[in-house]
Amino acid sequence: MKTIIVPVDFSKCSVSAAKFAYEIAKQNKSKLVFFHTFHVPIPPPDAVVDIIPTSELAEANNTSLKKLVQKEIKPDADNVEIIYESVAG
């Protein structure tokens, strides 16, 4: 099985690349991985704030990826397996 990894930063260029990758995956019956990295916000040492767990940030970014794909790419029932992955880094 073939896998196509598409880095997504939510820019117009990455959305265009994601659309192109989706079409390639559909033609080649490939798995598609939409991948996003994010920075963990680090508050100043003297700030009194609640720190959001990295897992919550990753889940929020995965939700954003899913919404982007549903809105911009509009996948149909063509058997393209889509995986959403967000990691801190």
C-alpha positions in Angstrom: 0.0 0.0 0.0 1.2 3.5 -0.8 1.0 6.4 1.6 1.1 10.1 0.8 2.0 12.5 3.6 0.8 16.0 3.1 2.2 18.7 5.4 -0.6 21.2 6.2 -0.1 24.7 7.8 -3.5 25.9 6.8 -2.1 28.3 4.2 -3.6 28.7 0.7 -0.6 26.8 -0.8 -0.8 23.9 1.6 -4.6 23.6 0.8 -3.8 23.5 -2.9 -1.2 20.8 -2.3 -3.7 18.8 -0.2 -6.2 18.9 -3.0 -3.6 17.7 -5.5 -2.4 14.9 -3.1 -6.1 13.8 -2.7 -6.5 13.4 -6.4 -3.3 11.4 -6.7 -4.3 9.2 -3.7 -7.7 8.6 -5.4 -6.1 7.5 -8.7 -3.5 5.3 -7.0 -5.6 3.9 -4.2 -3.2 5.3 -1.7 -3.6 6.2 2.0 -3.4 9.9 2.7 -1.9 11.4 5.9 -2.6 15.1 6.6 0.2 16.2 8.9 0.4 19.4 11.0 3.0 20.4 13.6 2.4 23.2 16.1 4.4 25.0 18.7 3.5 24.6 22.4 3.0 28.1 23.8 5.4 28.8 26.7 4.2 31.5 29.0 6.7 33.8 30.7 7.9 32.5 34.1 6.1 35.2 36.1 2.7 34.8 34.3 -0.2 33.1 36.1 -1.9 31.2 33.4 -3.4 27.7 32.9 -1.2 25.6 30.6 -3.2 23.7 28.0 -2.1 20.1 27.7 -0.3 19.2 24.4 -2.9 16.5 23.8 -5.7 19.1 23.8 -3.8 21.2 21.4 -3.2 18.2 19.1 -6.9 17.3 19.2 -7.9 20.9 18.4 -5.5 20.9 15.4 -6.8 17.5 14.3 -10.4 18.9 14.4 -9.2 21.9 12.3 -7.6 19.5 9.8 -10.8 17.5 9.5 -12.9 20.6 9.0 -10.4 21.9 6.3 -10.6 18.6 4.4 -14.4 18.5 4.6 -14.7 22.1 3.4 -12.0 22.4 0.8 -11.4 18.9 -0.5 -14.9 17.4 0.0 -13.8 13.7 0.0 -16.4 11.4 -1.5 -16.9 7.7 -0.9 -13.9 6.7 -3.1 -12.1 4.5 -0.5 -9.2 6.8 0.1 -8.1 6.2 3.7 -7.5 9.6 5.4 -5.5 10.0 8.6 -5.1 13.2 10.5 -2.0 13.7 12.6 -1.0 16.8 14.6 2.1 16.8 16.8 4.0 19.4 18.9 7.4 20.2 17.4 
